[in-house]
Amino acid sequence: MTTSRVNSSKPIKNTHFEQVDLVIVGAGMVGLMLAAALRHAGLHIVLVERAEAEARLSLGLDCRVSAIVQGNVNILQSTGVWSHLQKLAQPMSSMRIWDGQEQGGIRFDASEIDEETLGYLVENQHLVVALKATLKESADVELLCPEAVVSVLRHKSGVEVALESGRLLKTPLIVGADGARSWLREQADIDVFSRDYEQKGIVATVKPRFGHQGTAFQRFLSTGPLALLPMHDGLCSIVWSASNKMADDLLALPDNEFLLALNLELGGVLGGIIEVGARAAFPLKAQLSKHIVRPRLALIGDAAHSIHPLAGLGVNLGLRDAMVLAQQIVDARKFDEDWGDVSVLNRYMKTRLPDVLATMVSMEALHRTFTVQLPAWITLRGLGMKAMGNAGLVKQLLMKNSTGLNLPVPRTIE
């Protein structure tokens, strides 16, 4: 028997358990995506979330955005989420990348792979609201918020879950979608491989002098990458990675001095940045759970893995986790399998690990490539970027991989 519990040294004695088909801990973007993908599957799903996302938004505590690549836009369309989000999503038709030490760079344009966009920029909380709107169309999904899991007991025939409110649930499978500091992962005694960049990412909404025309900009500075991402109404979002001390110093600057520092690093892109909104920062770490499945337990999103937030791409892995796990659950039900059994969950793990590992390795390689400041390496790096810009087929392959268009198209779950 495998047990995992807090505030309890004994198994739950009350035998009055409510049977449900799935419990998801964490109702952020990825947890909600899993529920949305399964909303027509005829399953009784319970999502448990401690913090109310809209409350954080109203207090201005979350100004992060995500770059949803085109492959994942297709997922959002197939699950009905996109209709609630499209008006708030900013198309990204091109991306310009250049080195902080060299004037040369590379430009990616959606037209080079016969697409209208490379993806869309969305505010994280807008995606959460769109997912919740989608779930309101299903009577099979319960969202409990604010609520918390206080005890979990996993055994051969199912999972017993006690909630803070006193409600008791029994389910074949519990899913951890509760972020990089996952409570559920910790209670299951699952360790992580961790990489602390000893940096913070500064995020803010800014206004450029000229229109962005749907172009994203990323400059790799010696201190870390600086991304300028297009948003609706002509605004942009910045993600500025810097050492902990430098980030703290930048956060402490008055707006006018912060704008001077920002424009100096961006080199006059879009005529310069003329306004900046509230600034916030978060620590930059990458980690990978040593196990993303256990008997009757699966981890998705940041609970399973997190990457350096280059240009806000991290959520794409989590959305694909949710869709693949949903498919495995539906397939198991179709063939009368127990979807909490580790043999079913291993299929989810084996499907997702290649994509996760490839992305993590790519992000780490990119980070290391642009942080080396030896003169010979800087020259070689500049030549490599110019060569990439002129290598049409290689460039197209890179673009299709980065946008998720080369990945298998998820099946629509009915």
Secondary structure, DSSP 8 states (H G I E B T S, - for coil): -EEEESS-SS-------EE-SEEEE--SHHHHHHHHHTTTTT--EEEE-SS-HHHHHHTT----EEEEEHHHHHHHHHTT-HHHHGGG-EEE-EEEEEESS-S-EEEEEGGGGT-S-SEEEEEHHHHHHHHHHHHTT-TTEEEE-S--EEEEEEETTEEEEEETTS-EEEES-EEE-S-TT-HHHHHTT--EEEEEEEEEEEEEEEEESS--TTEEEEEEETTEEEEEEE-GGG-EEEEEEEEHHHHHHHHHS-HHHHHHHHHHHHTTGGG-EEEE---EEEEEEEEEES-SEETTEEE-GGGTEE---GGG-THHHHHHHHHHHHHHHHHHHHTT--TTSHHHHHHHHHHHHHHHHHHHHHHHHHHHHHH---HHHHHHHHHHHHHHHH-HHHHHHHHHHHTTTTS-------
